[in-house]
Amino acid sequence: MRLLLFLQLHAACITAQRVRGAPASTWKSYFEGGQTFVCGSTTISVAQINDDYCDCEDGADEPGTSACATGTFYCRNKGHTPMTLAASRVDDGICDCCDGTDEAVARTGVQCDDVCLATGASSRAAAVALLDEYERGLATARDWGSRAEAARSKWTEELKAIDAELEAKRKVVEEIEPKKQAAEEIEKVMQDEARKKRDEEEALKKAKEEAEEAERKAKEEAEEEAEEEAKEEAT
């Protein structure tokens, strides 16, 4: 009876070119050698695949059992996210894969329901909500980018206007500068002439004052001499 159960389980593991616990993309490699399977330096019969005995060092012959310590079990989880389990979690009575493929009812008596669609739906809803949030954030970022670009364009135009105004004022300054220098030269000449005239006036005034003083002294001396002469005649 136990032998019959094992054979039924083993047949289920490798029937119709399917290999339990292996990704569909690798199924073909298990049957490329016809009735033999090569793993490293070891060659075994395809009948030994998933026979609950570890023949290959890398555990490649037992993707659907817990026989190989280094083995792994692939959960397809259609409708949700695929995942890979350690071989020790296969047929341990605990449903790890959302599609329930990690637990063989014939071996463990545990019937795992396929809840991938329901689980995937909630995950997809969360992903859609997250995507919506990202899209809103992206739209906001684009809006900010557009505003920044508009502001940059405005500032660029303002800077151009300021540069043009500065250039115009610079040209005005360049035109005024020679006139300013000429005016300064004229002012300097006028100041020199005014100073020269002032000096001449002061010199003339001084000479006049000195002449008047000399005349006054001469007059006083003449008067004194006249008085002396008068005194002498009187005596």
ChimeraX attribute file (.defattr): number of C-alpha atoms within 10 A of each C-alpha:
attribute: neighborCount
match mode: 1-to-1
recipient: residues
	/A:1	6
	/A:2	7
	/A:3	8
	/A:4	9
	/A:5	12
	/A:6	15
	/A:7	13
	/A:8	12
	/A:9	17
	/A:10	20
	/A:11	16
	/A:12	16
	/A:13	22
	/A:14	21
	/A:15	10
	/A:16	8
	/A:17	12
	/A:18	17
	/A:19	24
	/A:20	24
	/A:21	26
	/A:22	21
	/A:23	16
	/A:24	14
	/A:25	7
	/A:26	11
	/A:27	16
	/A:28	12
	/A:29	11
	/A:30	22
	/A:31	17
	/A:32	11
	/A:33	13
	/A:34	9
	/A:35	11
	/A:36	15
	/A:37	22
	/A:38	18
	/A:39	15
	/A:40	10
	/A:41	7
	/A:42	10
	/A:43	13
	/A:44	15
	/A:45	14
	/A:46	18
	/A:47	14
	/A:48	17
	/A:49	27
	/A:50	27
	/A:51	21
	/A:52	17
	/A:53	15
	/A:54	22
	/A:55	20
	/A:56	20
	/A:57	15
	/A:58	15
	/A:59	21
	/A:60	22
	/A:61	30
	/A:62	30
	/A:63	28
	/A:64	30
	/A:65	29
	/A:66	24
	/A:67	20
	/A:68	23
	/A:69	14
	/A:70	16
	/A:71	23
	/A:72	24
	/A:73	25
	/A:74	21
	/A:75	22
	/A:76	21
	/A:77	20
	/A:78	14
	/A:79	17
	/A:80	19
	/A:81	14
	/A:82	15
	/A:83	13
	/A:84	15
	/A:85	17
	/A:86	15
	/A:87	24
	/A:88	16
	/A:89	18
	/A:90	25
	/A:91	22
	/A:92	16
	/A:93	17
	/A:94	15
	/A:95	19
	/A:96	19
	/A:97	26
	/A:98	25
	/A:99	21
	/A:100	21
	/A:101	24
	/A:102	27
	/A:103	24
	/A:104	21
	/A:105	15
	/A:106	14
	/A:107	13
	/A:108	13
	/A:109	11
	/A:110	16
	/A:111	15
	/A:112	19
	/A:113	12
	/A:114	17
	/A:115	17
	/A:116	21
	/A:117	16
	/A:118	13
	/A:119	16
	/A:120	18
	/A:121	14
	/A:122	13
	/A:123	15
	/A:124	16
	/A:125	12
	/A:126	12
	/A:127	13
	/A:128	12
	/A:129	12
	/A:130	12
	/A:131	13
	/A:132	12
	/A:133	12
	/A:134	12
	/A:135	12
	/A:136	12
	/A:137	12
	/A:138	12
	/A:139	12
	/A:140	12
	/A:141	12
	/A:142	12
	/A:143	12
	/A:144	12
	/A:145	12
	/A:146	12
	/A:147	12
	/A:148	12
	/A:149	12
	/A:150	12
	/A:151	12
	/A:152	12
	/A:153	12
	/A:154	12
	/A:155	12
	/A:156	12
	/A:157	12
	/A:158	12
	/A:159	12
	/A:160	12
	/A:161	12
	/A:162	12
	/A:163	12
	/A:164	12
	/A:165	12
	/A:166	12
	/A:167	12
	/A:168	12
	/A:169	12
	/A:170	12
	/A:171	12
	/A:172	11
	/A:173	13
	/A:174	11
	/A:175	11
	/A:176	12
	/A:177	12
	/A:178	11
	/A:179	12
	/A:180	12
	/A:181	11
	/A:182	12
	/A:183	12
	/A:184	12
	/A:185	12
	/A:186	12
	/A:187	12
	/A:188	12
	/A:189	12
	/A:190	12
	/A:191	12
	/A:192	12
	/A:193	12
	/A:194	12
	/A:195	12
	/A:196	12
	/A:197	12
	/A:198	12
	/A:199	12
	/A:200	12
	/A:201	12
	/A:202	12
	/A:203	12
	/A:204	12
	/A:205	12
	/A:206	12
	/A:207	12
	/A:208	12
	/A:209	12
	/A:210	12
	/A:211	12
	/A:212	12
	/A:213	12
	/A:214	12
	/A:215	12
	/A:216	12
	/A:217	12
	/A:218	12
	/A:219	12
	/A:220	12
	/A:221	12
	/A:222	12
	/A:223	12
	/A:224	12
	/A:225	12
	/A:226	12
	/A:227	12
	/A:228	12
	/A:229	11
	/A:230	11
	/A:231	10
	/A:232	9
	/A:233	8
	/A:234	7
	/A:235	5
